[in-house]
């Protein structure tokens, strides 16, 4: 018998497409090759070989079945993202947050350099990436909703690939259903809007996934693209800096790494990992922001994920329902440990037979506790503790897996780390944005080592053809059931609650009547009235420079306005750096000298514009403006401006014509 190891392609995984070349004609012996053989054909072959090395994977012989499978797995994420955008993503509008990323992108497209020309307490990697929102044809706010939703779907897929080790194009119907449902739970009540945290999740998960595949296949292209994307997560938000540590741990400690760690390979890998950060720093330095860069990024208050790490004791003390599911899950984990340790013992005694049945039974109980936790969760701002509970469930499953399988370096650890990084936020300090993926990871960790009772194996294997059909039908039905349950849960959440807006039934106003860039977005009458007032005020007193203070970033990209101030979003949790106040007041003085400006000061809290009757039709010119920042920067800016003061809708405005 021929030794298979001498016929398989180097570096090919068992069962991979590289094994398809087995049985091909053997190459000519080296001694039989002559100098005359090295003609144009040999040169062309060498060129093709070098080109193939630049591709993530070598070209394969395509057949109809393979093309159909890949087509299906490309289509379903796009279809899911489109359906989610149509069903929930286009419903709800939050003038406080939505459009914030596009406002920064609008500045960059105008030639401004982050930190040098505008103030930012975080890197502007998200704003650079979301230039794509302006490139894709269609209304800007609807396009960005689709892009953001697609990011949720792709992130869920990448984390599933990382945890299961299964290529994306090899997902079966059950795994597709579970991943799609995880994406819906990740989205929960969150607005379908581009955001630095969701961008960090997207780049971290996709980067780790590609890095993992590249290490398994010994593919330099996959590995280095993964490292580059992991590094890009850091320039979206500095709280994702630990993504670099996880990537380095994968690079040097991956249990299935192929290829040797040569100095040249390590140098190239490290250059790819730091490429995004290095390029960002060079851009800012060349733009004149050398001193401002560290001051703005390091001048904010720190966070350490307190809520994730301390919420568990609170749940155990004051939430009986949460305590019940946690206790059930803990008992199931203990049973899994005992069953698997007993099942590893030699012999075929009664204890091992009982353990072979107790193991999957305990996994079912643990899975039921996870599903119950998700089912009872309201998934709204006021009640997002469920995601912290899920995080601790995953931590417990990782500990059990380490005890039983004696393996710690698994794909579950990056997911656990990412959940903590996601919680490093001022306003949303929980891992809910990957809550579904955390739940799916926990299930994978528990079921991966589950014993299968022998009688069930025998029953399922005979007759073979019938067993295969029944198994395929059962998996398809289970996938459809999971997908349907996730969709029902998401729609139920959105019918009763929206992100700083009402539920879907009350979102009847089409924002396309306010601006073509918001066509297709459905919102409440209050949101539409507020944005209509912004538009009408801008039209009433045209000016070169227009600002809305303290917070309506979306106005700049959707109305095509140029903000004269270095900040679009005076969010009280972020404007801690005194440099921000100095820059705002300095620019106000410059406006007095040049004129040609209109500044709209809010007299209402933009968080509540969706409340019926909250947005007034008119306020007097002496109406107090909203006090949003700790040092009341808004009032100080208003005092500096010497233009005409008048009222416009719910705003107190200051306008000045151009200086002659």
N, C-alpha and C positions, 0 to 999 in steps of 0.2 A: 504493500500500500504506500502511495506517495505521501511524504510528510507535508501536511497542509501548511505548516509554518514556513516552508520554503517557497510557497506559491502565493501567499497573501501579500498584499501591498504593505510596505513599511508604514507603521503608525496607524494602520486601519483597525478600527474596533471590530470585535467579532460580530458578524452579522451585518456589518456596514456595507455600503455600496462599493467600497474598495475591494471586497471579496468577489464582486461580480467579474473581475478580471481573471479569476482563477480558471485555468484551463485554456488560456490564450496561448498562442504559439510562443515557445521559449525564445529568448533573445539569442543572437549569435554569440558564440564564445568569444572572449576578448582576443584570443590568439588569432581568430579567423578574420578580425577586422583589420583593414589595411588603411594606409594613408589616403588611398584613392576614394575610400568610402565617405570621407569628410567633405562632401560637396554641398551644393545648395540645399538639397533635401535635409542633410544633417543640420545645416545652419537654421533652416526653417523649424526643424524639430526643437532645436535649442531655444529659439525665440518663443515658440509656443509653451515650452516648459517654464521659461521665465515669466511669461504672462500669466500662466496658471497659478504661479506662486503668489501673485498679487491679488488673486481672488480669494474670498473667504473659504470656498470649498472648490475642489477640482470639478470640472464639468463631468456630467454623467450622461449616459445614454438614456434619453427620455423616451418613455413609452406612454401610451394613453392613460394607463392606470396611475402612473406617477404624476403625470400632468394634472389629472383630475383631482388627485388627493391634495396636491399643493394648491390648486385653484380653490378648492373648498376651504382650506385652512387660511388662505389669504382673504377669501370672501367673507367668512363669518365674522371676524373682528370688525371689518368695515360695515357690514350690515348691522351688527349689534350697536356700534357707535352711532350709526345713522338713526336707528330706531330709538335709541336712548335720547338722542338730541331732539327728535320729533316728539317723543312721548313725555319727556320730563325736562330736557335741557333747555328748551326754548321758553319754558314757563318760569316766570320769576325774574325780577330785576332788582339789583341793589346798587343805587348810585354811589354808596359809600365805597364799595370794593370793586365792582365790576368796571372794567376798562382801565384799572390801575396799571396793569402790565402794558397794555396798548398805549397808554399815555407816555410811558418811558420809551417804548419803541418809537413812538411819534417823534420824540426828542432826538433819538439816535438817527432816524431817517432824515432829520433836519440838520444833521452834522454835529450834534452835541456829543461831548465825551463824558461818560459817567465820572462823578466826583469832581472833575475839573469844571464842567459847565452846569451841572446840577447835583444836588445833594442826594445821597442815597445811603441809608444805614446798612445796606447789604450789596453784594456785587450785582451787576446788571446783566448776568448771563441769561436770565429769563427774557429780558427785553430783547436781547440779541436774537435768541432762538425764535421768538414770536414775531419776527419779521415775516415768517411764513403766513401769519394771519392776514397780513396786508397783501401777500402775493396771490393767495388762493382767491379766485373770483367769487363774488357774492357779498352780501351785506356783512360788514366787519364783525358785528357782535354775534351774528348767527354762525359765521365761519369760526370765530374763536370758541364758541360753545361746542361745535363739532370737533375741533382740534383738541380741546380739553377733554371731552368725553372719550375720544380715541386714545388719548394718553392714559386714561384710567384703564381702558381695556388692554392696551399693550402692556402696561405695568403689571396687571394681574396675570397675563400670559407669561411674561418674563419671570415672575416670581414662581409660578407653577413649574416652569421648565427648570429653574434653579433647584427647586426642592425635590422634584421627582427624578431629575436627570433624564427625562424623556424629551426628545426633540419636539418642537411645536407642531411640526407636520405629522407627528405620530400620535397626536391626541386621539383617544377614542371618544365615543359619544358621551360617556359618563364624565370624563375629564373635561371635555368641552363644556358640558352643562355646569360642572362645579366651578370652572374658571369664570364662565360668564356670570354665574350667580355671585361669585366673589367680587367681580368688578362692580356689580350693582350694589352690593353691601358697602364696598369702598366708597361709592358715590353717595350713598344714603341721602341726607338732605342737603349736601353740599352743592353750591351753585355750579353749573357747568361753565366755569370761568377759568381762564388761564391764571395761574398763581405760582409764586416762587416755591411754595412747599410741594405742590403737585408736580412741578417741574423737577424738583430734587428727587422725588420718588421715581419719576419716569426715567431720569438719566441713571440713577443708582441701580434700579432694578434691571434696566436694559443692559447697562454696563457690566454688572455682575453676571448676568445670564450669558452674554457673549464671551466674557472672560472664562467662565466655567466651560463652555463648549470649546473654546479655543485650547484650553489646557487639556481637555479630554482627547481632542483630535490632533493635538500638536500643530495647530493652525496659527501661524504668526499674525495673519490678518485679523482673524476673529479675536485673538487674544489682545491685540493692540487697539483695535476699535473698542473693545470692552473697557480697556484701561482708560482710553481717552474719554469715553462717555462717563465713566465713574468719576473721573477728575472734573468733568463739566458740571456734575451735580454740585460741587463745592462753590462754583461761581454763580450758582442760582441762589444759594443761601449758605452762609458760613456755618450754620448748625449741621450741615451735612459733611463737615470736614472728616468725621470718623469713617465716611465711605472710603476714604483713601486707605485707612488702616485695614479695613476689611478686604479691600482689593489686594493690598500687599500680603496679607495673611493667605489669601487664596493663591496668590502668585507663587509663594514659597512653600506653602504647607498643604497644597491640594493633594488629597490622597490618591487621585487618579491622574495626576499630571504625567504627561508624556514629554519626552525630550529632556536633554540635559541643560542645566543652568550654567551656560557659558557666560563669561564677562560681556561679550558682545550682545548676547540675547538680553541679559539683565539690563544693560545700559539702554537698549532700544525700548524695552518695556517701561522702564522708569521715565524715559523721555515722553512716551505716549501718555503715561499717567499724569504727568505734570504739564502736558502740552497746553491744555485749555487755560489753566491758571497762569502759566507763563505768558501766553499770548494776551490774556486780559490785562495783566500788569504792564506789559510793554505798551499796549494801546493807551492805557490811562497815563502812563509816564510821558509818552510822546505827546499826549494831548494837554499836558500841563498840570496833571493832578497828583504829582508825586507826594506832596505833603498832605493833601486832603485824603488820599486813599486810606492810609492807616488810621487817621483821625476819625473818619466817618465810620469805618468798619469796626473799630475797636471802642468807639465812644458810646456804645449803647449798653443797656443793662443786660446782664447775662441771665440765662435760664438753664435749668439742669434736669428737667423732666420730673419735677416734684410730684405732680398729680399722678403720673403712672406708678411711681414707686411708693407712694403713700396712700393711695386710694383704697388698696386692698383691706387694710385694717378698718377703714371707715365702712366699707361694704359689709364686713363680717359683724360689725357692731350694730349698724343701723338699717340694714336692708335684708329682711328675712328671706325674700324671694331669691336674691342673689346668693345668700348664704346657703340656701337649699341646693342650688345647682352646683355651687363650688364644692360642697360636701360630697355630693353624688360623684362629681368628677374626681375628687381626691380618692374616694373609695375605689373607683374604677381603676385609677392609676396604680394603687396598691395591689389590686387583684392582678393587673397585667404583669407587674414585677414578679409576683410570686409564681404565677402561671408559667412565665417564660423561663424563670430560673429552674423550676421543676422540670419543664419540658426538655431542658438541656442535659439533664442527668442521663447517664447511660442506662440501657435496659428498656424493657417494655412492660413496666408495672402498671398497676391501676392508677397510681398517682399521675403518671405521664399521660395516660389516656384522659383522665379528668382535666388535666391542665390543657390538653389540646382542644377541649371544648370550652373551658373557662376563659381562655385567651380571647377568642373572637367575641364571646359573650360580653366580656368586660370592655372590649373595644366598642361594641354596640352601645353599651351604657354611656361610655365617655362621649361618643358621638352624639347620643341623644341629649346629653347635658349641653354640648356646644350648640346644637340646633335650638334647644330650648332657650338658651341665652340670647341667641339671635332673634328668635321668634317673639319673645316678650319685650325686646328692646324697641323703644319708640324711635330711635335714631334721629333725634332732633337735638338742637343746641343745648337745651336745658337738661337733657338726659343722655349723655354720651359716655357714661361710666361703663357701659357694656364693653367698649373697646379696651378699657384697662383690664377688665376681667378676662377677656380673651387673650390679652398679652400674657397675663400670669398663667393662664391655662397652657399656653405654648411653652412658657418657661418650665412648667412642671413636666410636660411631655418630653422636652429636651433632656431633662434630668433623668427621667425614666429610661429614655433611649440610651443615654450614656451608661447607665448602670447595667442594662441588659445586654446591649450590643457592644459595649466598651468602645464606642466611637463618639467622639465629640465634634469632630470637624465635618459637619453636614450642612446642607443647604438651609436648614432651619435656623442656624445661628445668624446668618445675615438678615433674615426676615425679622428675627427678634431684635437685632440691633437697629434695623430700619424703623421698626415701630417706636423705639425709644427716640430716635432722631426726629421722627415726624412730630413727636410731642414737644419738641423744643420750640415752642411758639408762645408769643405773648397772648394771642386771642383764642387759640384753639389747641390747648396743651394736652391733647389726647391722641392716641394712635388710630383714631376712627377712619382716617383716610386710607388705611390699608387693613381695616378691621376684617373684611371678608377674606383677604389673603392670609391673615394671621389664623383665622378659623380653619381655612383649607390646609394650611401648613400643619396645624396641629393634628388634623385627621390623617394626613399623609404620614406623619411621624409615628402615630399610634398604630396604624394599619400596616406599615411597612414590615414590621417584624412579627405580625400576627400569625399564629399557627393555624393550619387548615386541617380539620379533623379528617382522618383517612376515609371514613364511610362516605363523607360528602364528596370527596375526590372520586371515589369509585362510582358513585351514583351519577356524577356529572360527566364522567368520561365514557359511559357506555349507554347507548351506542354513540360513537364519536360524532357522526354527522348531526344527529339530533341534538347532542349536547352543545355543539358549536352554534347551531341555529338558535337554541334556547338562550345561550349565553349572550349572543349578539342582540337578540330581541330584548332580553332583560336589561342589558347595558344601555341600549337606546331608550328604553322606557324610563330607566332611572335618570338618564341625562335630561330627557325632556321634562320629567317631574321636577328635578332640581332647578332647571332653567325657569320653568313656569312658576315655581314657588318663589324664586328670587324676584321675578318680574312682578308678581302679585304683591309681594312685600314692599318693593320699591314704589309702585304706583299707590299703594295704600298710604305710605309715608308722605308722598308728594301731594296726595289729595287733601291731606289735613294740615300740611305745613310746607313752607318754602323758605329758602335762604333769605332772611330779612324781607319776606314778602308773604302773601297769603298762599293758601292751597290752590291747586290747579283750577277748581271750579270757579273761583272768584277772580282769576287772572284773565280778564276778558278784553283788555285794551291792547291793541297792536301798536308797538312803538314805532312802526314804520311811518306813522302819521307825524311823528316828531322829527325823525331823520331817516333818510334812506339807508344809512349804515346800521340802523336798528330794526330793519324790516324783518318780520317773522318772530320777533321776541314778544311774548305776551306777558302783561303785567297788570297790576291793580290800577284803579283810577287815580289813586294818590301819587303813585310813581310817575304815571304819565303826566299828571298836572304839574308836578315838580319839574320834570325835564322840559315840558313845554314852556314853563316860565323862564328857564335858562335860555332856551332858544329865542323867545320873544324879547328878552332883555338885551341879548346880544344884537338882535336886529334893530332894536330901538335906538341904541347908541353905538354905532359901528366904531371900532378902534383897532389899531394894529395889535396891541397887547391886551389880552383878556384873561382874567383869572377868576376862579370861584373858590372862595376860602370859607372854611378850612378844607372842605373835602367834597369834590365831585370830579374826580379824575377823568371819568368817561367823557366829559364834555369836550375835552381837547381833541381826541381823535375823531369823534363822531360829528362834531361841528367844524372841524378843521381850524381850531383856535391855537394861537401861540401864547403860552403862559410865560409872562415875564419873570416870574419868581423861580427860584431854584428847586422848589418842591411842589409836587402835585397833590400830596396827601399829607396833611398835618395831623397824623394820627397820634393821639395823646400818648399811647404806649411806646411810640417810636421816637418822638421828638424829644429826646433826653439830652442830646448833645447841644451845648450852648452855641456851637458854631452855626447850627441851623438858624437860630434866632438872629445872629449877627448878619448872616447872609440875606435873610428875609428883609431886615430893616435897611440894609445897605441898598438892596434893589429898590425898595420903596422910595428912597431918597433920589435914586437915579431916575425913576419914573417921573418924579416931580420936575426934574430938569428937562426931560425930553417931551413929556406929555403923550398924547395919543394912546390912552389906556382906559380900560374899563375893568373895575374890580367889583365883583358881586360878593357881598358878605352875607352868610347864612344867618337867619334869625331863628331857625328851627333845627332840631336834631335830625340829621339825614337818616338816621337809623329807623325813624318811625314814620317816614313819609307814606308808607303803605297803610297806616291806620286811617280808617275812614274819617274824613273831616279834619285831619291834622294839618294839612297844607292850606294856609289861608290864601284867599285871592289877593289880599292887599295888606300891607303893614305900613305904619307911618314912618317917615324918614328918621325919626329919633328912636325907633325900636332898638332895644339892646341886641347886639349880635351874639351868636352862640359862643360860649366860653368852652373851647374844646381842648386846648393844650394847657399843660400845667402852669406855664408862665404867661398865658394869655397872649400868645404871639399875634393872634388875629386882631385884637384890640390895639396893640402897639403899631401894627402895620396901618390900620385905619387912621390912627392919629397922625401918622407920618404923611399920609396922602393929602394933598391940598386942593384936589379937584372938586367939582360940583357933587354934592351929596343929594341923592334922591331915592325914592322907593320904587321898586319894580317887582310886582308880585310879592312873594314872600322874602325878597332880598332888600337889603339896604345897599345901594350902589354908590360908587365914587367914579366919576368920569371926568376926563380932561381931553380937550382937543389937541392936535399937534401944536408944538411950539413953533412960532414963526421965526 
